[in-house]
Amino acid sequence: MKTIIICGVGGQGIILASDILSDVLMEAGFDVKKSEVHGMSQRGGDVITTIRYGEKIYSPIVGEDSADLILAFEKLEALRTLKYLRKDGTMLINDYRWDPIPVATGTMEYPEAEILPKIREKTKHIQTVDALAKAKELGNIKVVNLYLLGLLAKELGLEKSLWAAMISRRVPPKAKEVNLKAFDQGYGEVRS
């Protein structure tokens, strides 16, 4: 059994990414369970999805220190979900900052300098990328999620054609080409 968490803030395409991931895993023959929490996410609140897969999965619920991989669409959300990552699990992090309301109003400071050192205390398997810059190069900032999904796909080692088929089914036809390009770029990203 494997557990993946995808986290970030509302509007980043986390639910679409987790839906595509779940579809690919099912198509690959795994039993898959997924849960998502996205309450006030449309207003920039936190979003977290948990995907568990294997031969037989009974629950999508994940406890602390048990996720194999976390894909974080935002740096502070990476830190917030760190407690779920198992020791020496893998964390893929978008180098993107979204100021939560306490930071935006000046009542708290964004812990920029603390994020990566705290994550490195738990695991050495970290990759950070600037997915927004990559999406801008493609001419569409809405494909950040597919770029990040490409990074994740490379880690999982599943057949690339499965991903392309599921992306083609899930995204609007007019956005298919740019989404597939973003996925391919993420998939081809060199691991640091």
C-alpha positions in Angstrom: 0.0 0.0 0.0 1.2 3.5 -0.9 -0.1 6.9 0.3 0.2 10.2 -1.5 -0.9 13.6 -0.3 -1.5 16.6 -2.5 -1.8 19.9 -0.8 -2.0 23.6 -1.5 -4.5 26.4 -1.6 -7.8 26.8 -3.3 -7.7 27.6 -7.0 -4.5 25.8 -7.8 -6.1 22.7 -9.4 -5.4 20.3 -6.7 -8.7 18.4 -7.0 -8.2 18.0 -10.8 -4.7 16.7 -10.2 -5.9 14.2 -7.6 -8.7 13.1 -9.8 -6.3 12.4 -12.7 -3.9 10.6 -10.3 -6.7 8.4 -9.0 -7.9 7.5 -12.5 -4.4 6.6 -13.6 -3.9 4.4 -10.6 -7.2 2.6 -11.1 -6.4 2.1 -14.8 -3.1 0.6 -13.8 -5.0 -2.0 -11.8 -4.7 -0.7 -8.2 -7.5 -0.4 -5.7 -7.7 3.3 -4.9 -9.3 5.3 -2.1 -9.3 9.1 -2.1 -10.4 11.8 0.3 -10.4 15.5 0.0 -10.8 18.5 2.3 -11.5 21.8 0.6 -13.8 23.8 2.7 -13.1 27.5 2.1 -10.7 26.7 -0.7 -12.2 29.0 -3.2 -11.1 31.9 -1.1 -7.5 30.7 -0.9 -8.0 28.3 2.0 -6.1 25.1 2.3 -6.9 22.1 0.2 -5.6 18.6 0.9 -6.3 15.3 -0.9 -5.2 11.9 0.2 -4.8 9.0 -2.2 -4.1 5.5 -1.0 -3.5 2.7 -3.4 -2.5 -1.0 -3.5 -3.9 -4.4 -3.9 -6.8 -3.8 -1.5 -7.4 -0.5 0.3 -10.1 -0.1 2.9 -9.9 3.6 3.8 -8.4 6.8 2.5 -7.6 8.0 6.0 -3.9 8.6 6.7 -2.2 9.1 10.0 0.8 11.0 11.0 4.2 9.6 9.7 2.6 7.4 7.1 2.5 9.2 3.7 5.1 8.0 1.2 5.0 11.1 -0.9 3.6 14.7 -0.5 3.1 16.9 -3.5 2.8 20.5 -2.2 1.5 23.2 -4.5 2.6 25.9 -1.9 5.5 26.1 0.5 3.7 26.8 3.7 1.2 24.0 3.0 4.2 21.7 2.5 5.3 22.5 6.1 1.7 22.2 7.4 1.3 18.7 6.0 4.9 17.5 6.9 3.6 15.7 10.0 1.9 13.1 7.6 5.2 12.3 5.8 6.9 9.1 6.9 10.6 9.4 7.8 12.6 9.7 4.6 9.4 9.9 2.5 9.5 12.1 -0.6 8.3 15.7 -0.8 7.9 17.6 -4.1 7.4 21.3 -3.5 6.3 24.1 -5.7 8.4 27.2 -4.8 5.3 29.3 -4.5 4.1 31.6 -1.7 0.5 32.3 -0.9 0.1 34.6 2.1 -2.7 33.3 4.4 -5.0 36.0 6.0 -3.0 36.4 9.2 0.1 37.1 7.1 -1.7 39.4 4.7 -3.2 41.4 7.5 0.2 41.7 9.3 -0.7 39.8 12.4 1.8 37.0 11.6 4.9 36.6 9.5 5.4 34.1 6.8 8.0 31.6 8.0 10.0 31.6 4.8 13.4 30.8 6.3 12.0 27.9 8.4 10.2 25.9 5.8 12.9 23.9 4.0 15.1 23.4 7.1 12.2 21.9 9.0 11.3 19.6 6.1 14.9 18.5 5.8 14.9 17.5 9.5 12.4 14.8 8.4 13.6 13.8 4.9 16.4 14.3 2.5 14.2 13.4 -0.4 13.0 16.9 -1.5 12.7 18.5 -4.8 11.6 22.2 -5.2 10.6 23.7 -8.5 9.2 27.0 -9.7 6.1 25.6 -11.5 4.6 29.0 -12.0 7.7 30.1 -14.0 7.4 26.9 -16.1 3.7 27.5 -16.7 4.4 31.1 -17.8 6.9 29.8 -20.3 4.1 27.8 -21.8 1.9 30.9 -21.9 -0.8 29.7 -19.4 -0.5 30.0 -15.6 -3.4 27.6 -15.2 -1.2 24.6 -16.0 0.9 24.7 -12.9 -1.0 21.7 -11.6 -0.3 19.6 -14.6 3.4 20.5 -14.5 3.5 19.4 -10.8 1.5 16.2 -11.7 4.3 15.4 -14.2 6.9 15.6 -11.4 4.7 13.2 -9.4 4.2 10.8 -12.3 7.9 10.5 -12.9 8.3 9.5 -9.2 5.6 6.8 -9.5 7.0 5.2 -12.6 3.7 4.3 -14.2 3.3 4.1 -18.0 3.3 7.6 -19.4 0.6 6.8 -21.9 -1.9 6.2 -19.1 -1.3 9.8 -17.9 -1.8 11.3 -21.3 -5.1 9.4 -21.8 -6.4 10.5 -18.4 -5.4 14.2 -18.9 -7.1 14.2 -22.3 -10.3 12.9 -20.7 -10.2 15.3 -17.8 -9.3 18.7 -19.2 -11.4 20.8 -21.7 -10.5 20.0 -25.3 -9.3 23.6 -26.0 -6.8 23.2 -23.1 -5.6 19.7 -23.9 -2.5 20.6 -25.8 -1.0 23.0 -23.2 -1.9 20.7 -20.3 -0.1 17.8 -22.0 2.9 20.0 -22.7 3.0 21.1 -19.0 2.8 17.5 -17.9 5.6 16.5 -20.2 7.8 19.3 -19.0 7.2 18.3 -15.3 7.8 14.6 -16.2 11.1 15.5 -17.8 12.3 17.7 -14.9 15.7 16.6 -13.7 15.6 15.5 -10.0 17.9 17.6 -7.9 
